[in-house]
Amino acid sequence: MESLLYFVAWGALLFLMMRFGCGAHVMGHGGERSESQGPGSQMRWVPPKSDFDPVCNRAVRPEKALSSVHDGRVFYFCGAECREAFEATPADFLSPARASFVSDGGAV
């Protein structure tokens, strides 16, 4: 009987910690939101409708393209070969002359 009481006490402690303590966010009980934290105030990243592959300069649709992150920016690629080439040497594809080529839609 003593061991049963031991497990019940630890179970109750664990429940209280998960409900009100450090695990509250895991169980979905993060507390009440203040008015400044409404659903519209949370930042959410939305991908662009289209972008250019920095390796081959093709227009790509982000929802179907492969992606890679470099210096906090997301780049989209038409295929695995372009992504691998970019990840091997990103500086080759991010030079100023090449950036103006992409921003102008391919016209230097």
CORPEVEN-V135944 format. One record per residue. N is the residue number from 1. RES is the residue in three letters. SS is DSSP state (a for helix, b for strand, c for the rest). PHI is phi in radians with two decimals (NA if undefined). D_CENTER is the distance of its C-alpha to the mean C-alpha in Angstrom with 1 decimal. Layout:
N,RES,SS,PHI,D_CENTER + N,RES,SS,PHI,D_CENTER
This chain:
1,MET,c,NA,50.2 + 2,GLU,a,-1.14,49.0 + 3,SER,a,-1.21,46.1 + 4,LEU,a,-1.12,45.1 + 5,LEU,a,-1.09,45.1 + 6,TYR,a,-1.04,43.0 + 7,PHE,a,-1.22,40.2 + 8,VAL,a,-1.14,40.4 + 9,ALA,a,-1.12,40.1 + 10,TRP,a,-1.16,37.0 + 11,GLY,a,-1.12,35.5 + 12,ALA,a,-1.14,36.1 + 13,LEU,a,-1.09,34.7 + 14,LEU,a,-1.09,31.5 + 15,PHE,a,-1.06,31.3 + 16,LEU,a,-1.11,31.9 + 17,MET,a,-1.15,29.2 + 18,MET,a,-1.24,26.6 + 19,ARG,a,-1.37,27.8 + 20,PHE,a,-2.07,28.3 + 21,GLY,c,-1.80,27.0 + 22,CYS,c,-1.18,24.0 + 23,GLY,c,-1.71,22.9 + 24,ALA,c,-1.08,23.1 + 25,HIS,c,-1.18,19.4 + 26,VAL,c,-1.23,19.3 + 27,MET,c,-1.51,22.2 + 28,GLY,c,1.51,21.0 + 29,HIS,c,-1.97,23.6 + 30,GLY,c,-1.35,21.8 + 31,GLY,c,1.59,24.9 + 32,GLU,c,-1.34,25.7 + 33,ARG,c,-1.53,23.5 + 34,SER,c,-1.37,25.2 + 35,GLU,a,-1.12,25.8 + 36,SER,a,-1.34,23.4 + 37,GLN,a,-1.93,20.5 + 38,GLY,c,-1.24,21.0 + 39,PRO,a,-1.09,18.6 + 40,GLY,a,-1.45,18.4 + 41,SER,a,-1.52,17.6 + 42,GLN,c,-1.36,14.1 + 43,MET,c,-1.32,11.7 + 44,ARG,c,-2.48,9.4 + 45,TRP,c,-1.51,8.0 + 46,VAL,c,-2.08,10.3 + 47,PRO,c,-1.20,10.7 + 48,PRO,c,-1.21,14.3 + 49,LYS,c,-1.22,17.1 + 50,SER,c,-2.63,18.1 + 51,ASP,b,-2.67,17.7 + 52,PHE,b,-1.95,19.8 + 53,ASP,c,-1.22,19.5 + 54,PRO,c,-1.23,20.4 + 55,VAL,c,-1.53,22.6 + 56,CYS,c,-1.88,24.8 + 57,ASN,c,1.05,24.1 + 58,ARG,c,-1.50,23.9 + 59,ALA,b,-1.29,22.3 + 60,VAL,b,-2.27,19.4 + 61,ARG,c,-1.71,17.7 + 62,PRO,c,-0.99,13.9 + 63,GLU,c,-1.19,14.0 + 64,LYS,c,-1.98,16.4 + 65,ALA,c,-1.57,15.5 + 66,LEU,b,-1.44,14.1 + 67,SER,b,-2.24,11.4 + 68,SER,b,-2.64,11.1 + 69,VAL,b,-1.92,9.7 + 70,HIS,b,-2.40,12.8 + 71,ASP,c,0.90,13.7 + 72,GLY,c,1.38,10.4 + 73,ARG,b,-2.04,10.9 + 74,VAL,b,-1.63,9.7 + 75,PHE,b,-2.02,12.9 + 76,TYR,b,-1.97,14.1 + 77,PHE,b,-2.29,17.1 + 78,CYS,c,-1.29,20.0 + 79,GLY,c,-2.75,20.5 + 80,ALA,a,-1.13,20.0 + 81,GLU,a,-1.11,22.8 + 82,CYS,a,-1.16,21.3 + 83,ARG,a,-1.12,17.9 + 84,GLU,a,-1.13,20.1 + 85,ALA,a,-1.12,22.3 + 86,PHE,a,-1.15,19.6 + 87,GLU,a,-1.16,18.1 + 88,ALA,a,-1.23,21.7 + 89,THR,c,-2.49,22.7 + 90,PRO,a,-1.13,20.1 + 91,ALA,a,-1.09,22.8 + 92,ASP,a,-1.13,25.1 + 93,PHE,a,-1.82,22.9 + 94,LEU,c,-2.02,21.9 + 95,SER,c,-1.19,25.5 + 96,PRO,a,-1.02,26.8 + 97,ALA,a,-1.13,29.1 + 98,ARG,a,-1.22,26.5 + 99,ALA,a,-1.11,24.1 + 100,SER,a,-1.21,27.0 + 101,PHE,a,-1.09,27.7 + 102,VAL,a,-1.24,24.3 + 103,SER,a,-1.18,24.3 + 104,ASP,c,-1.52,27.9 + 105,GLY,c,1.37,27.0 + 106,GLY,c,1.80,28.7 + 107,ALA,c,-1.80,31.8 + 108,VAL,c,-1.42,32.7
